[in-house]
Amino acid sequence: MTESIINFVRDLIGNDYITTMLIAMIPIVELRGAIPAAMTMGIHPLLALALAWTGSAIVSPILLLILQPVLNWMKKYKAFASLANAVESGFRSKALKVVGASDDGKLSPELMRKLEKKKMLGVYIFVAVPFPMTGVWTGSAVSTFLDIPFLKSMFMVWLGNLTAGLIVTALAVLLKDHMNTVLDIFFIIVLIVLAIYILRIVIKMVKSKKQAKTDAEKGQ
């Protein structure tokens, strides 16, 4: 199943190196799926790591720069406000859990300063764990809502992503004789995680709309 998808993308792009980098840019899949995919294309493990890391690393500074402005823009329009609030709520909750803070949606400026090192370490560990939804995309979002400075955020996300890449590469080498099966299992996990994420977003959107309606009724 996954082999057919990879071959289709290879034929479409026409370059295995670019294909690897593009796969690494896909949310949830990211570097974790790109490295074993590259190895099935015959790319050396270390080169696969370098290409996948580079592809996913490109995403981080873009997300760090545009995520909050895009969400703020979406909130201005009724059609997108519920989605923006749901996405922000989800990422903010993850951010608070990373530093072990209470889930009240806020951190005081004083506490944020005291937690600077803890926040950076938390982001690094979060991204370094090679599971779906703990990669560059989510890690960059978490950094944004923890108000970590841009350069520090990018460095910790990149470092965590490199650590995850080394772990995935080592596992991929050990399981190289079963790579197609591993990729099939990974693809199924990605679909399940995506379905759960969409469901959670929908639930948060519904709650957000109900809360907005309740607030409006109270204000009358």
N, C-alpha and C positions, 0 to 999 in steps of 0.2 A: 504493500500500500504506500508506505512512505517513500520507497525507492522509486515508484512510478512518479510521485509528485516531484522528487528531486530531479529526476531525468527530464521531466517536463520543463522545470525552471531552467535547467542547464541548457536545453535546446532553445529556450526562449531568449536567454541572456547571451549565450554563445561564449561565455568565459567563466571557467570554474572559480577563479579567484574573486571576480566581481560577484558571482552567485553566492559564494560564502559570505562575503561582506554584507550583501543585501539580506540574506537569511538572518544574520546576526542583528540587523536593525529591526526585525519584526518583534512587536511586543509579545511577551510571555516566552516565545521561542528563544530569541536572543542568542547569545554566545553558547548557551547550554545545548541548543539544538544544532547550531551552525558547525561546531567542531566535529561531532560525529558525522554530520552530513558531508562535510568536506573530506573526511577520511574515507567515506564510501566512494567519493569521486577520485580517490587515489592521491590526494594531497598529503604530504608528510605531516605527521602530528604537530610538530613545532610550527610549521608554516600555517597549518590550519588554525592553531592557537593565535598566531600573529594576525592573520586575516580577520578572524572572528572578533578578536579583541578590538582591532581598529574599526571594524564596522559598527560594533556596539558603542564604542567610545565616541563616535561622531554624534550619536544621539544625545548624549548627556548634556553638553553645553547648550544645545538647542532647547531642550526641555527646561533646563534651569532658567533660561532667559524668557521663554514664552509661556510657560504653564500658567503662572498666576495672572499675567495680563489677559490671556485667553479666557480663563475662568471668570475674571472680572467683567470682561466684555460680554460673555454669555449671560451673566446675571442681569444685565441691563434689558434683556429681552425675555418676555414672558414665556416664549416657546422653548427657550434653552435654560431658563433659570433653575428649574427643578433638577435638570441633569447636572448643571454646574455645581449646585449645592450638594447633590448626592456624591459626585466625584470628589469634591473638596472635603466633605465629611469623612469619606472613606480613607483618603490619604492622610488627613489630619489625625484620624484615630490611629493609623499605623505609625505616624510620626511620634505621637505621645507614648505609644507602647515601646518604641525603640529606646526611648530614654527612661522608661519606667515611670513616667509622670501619670497623674490622675487623669482620667478621661473626661475632663470637664470642658474640653475644647479650647482652653487658654493656658498660657504660661506667662508669668510675669516677666518683665524685662530683666529684673534682678536674678530670677531663677534661670532664665535663658543664658545669662552670662556665666553663672556658676556651672552650668551644665555643658559648657562649650566643648571640653575634651570628651565628655561622656557622649555627647551628641555625635561628634565626629567618629568616635570608636563604634558607636551603635550603628551608624550608617555603613561603615566599613564591614562590620560583621554581617549586617543584614544583606548586603550585596554579595559578600563572599560565599554565603551559603548557596550552593548551586541547585536551587529549587525554582520552579516556575513562580512568577510574581515576586521574586526577591532580587531581580536583576537591575539593570541600568535604568529602565523606565520607572519602576516603582521607587528605586533608591534615589533617583533624582527628584521625584515628587516628594518623598519623605524629607530630603534635604531642604527643599523649598519651604515646606511647612514648619521646619525646625529653625528657619531663618539663619541657616549657616551661610557665611559669606560665599560668593560665587566660586572663587578659586579653591577655597578649602573644600567646598562641596564636590567640585569636579575632581579634585585630587583623590578624595576618599572613595568616591564612586569608581573612579578608574582603578585605584589600587584594589578595592574589593572585587571588581570585575576580573582583574588579572589573577587574583587568588582563586576565584571561582573557575576561571579558565584553566589554570594549572590542575585543579582537582578533576575537572571534566576530562581534560586531556589524558591524565593518568588512568582514569576509569575507562576511557575509550580505548586506550592501548591494551589494557587488561582484557577488555571484552570485544576486541576487534574481530574475533571469529564469529561473534553473534551480533554484529553491528546492526544489521537490518531489523532484527527482532527488538533490539534496544530502541531503535528509532521509532518503530511501530508503537511500542509501549509509551515512549515519550510523547508521540503525537496524540495518543489517546488521553494521556494525562493533561496535555495542553488543552484539548477540547473540553475536558471535564472542568478544569480550572476556569476556562473562559466562560463556560455556561454558568458556573457558580458566581463568577464575578458579575456577569450581566444580571443574574437574578438578584444579587445583593444591591446593585445599582437601582434596579427597578423598584425594589422594596423601599430603598432610601428615598427615591423620587416620590413614591406614594405617600410616605410619611411626611416628607417636606411639604407636599401639596396640602395634606390634611392640617399640618401645623399652621401653614399660611392662611388657610381658610378659618381656622380657629382664632388666630390672631386678628383677622379681619372682622370676625363676628364680635369679638371682645371690644374692638375699637369703635364699633357702631353705637 
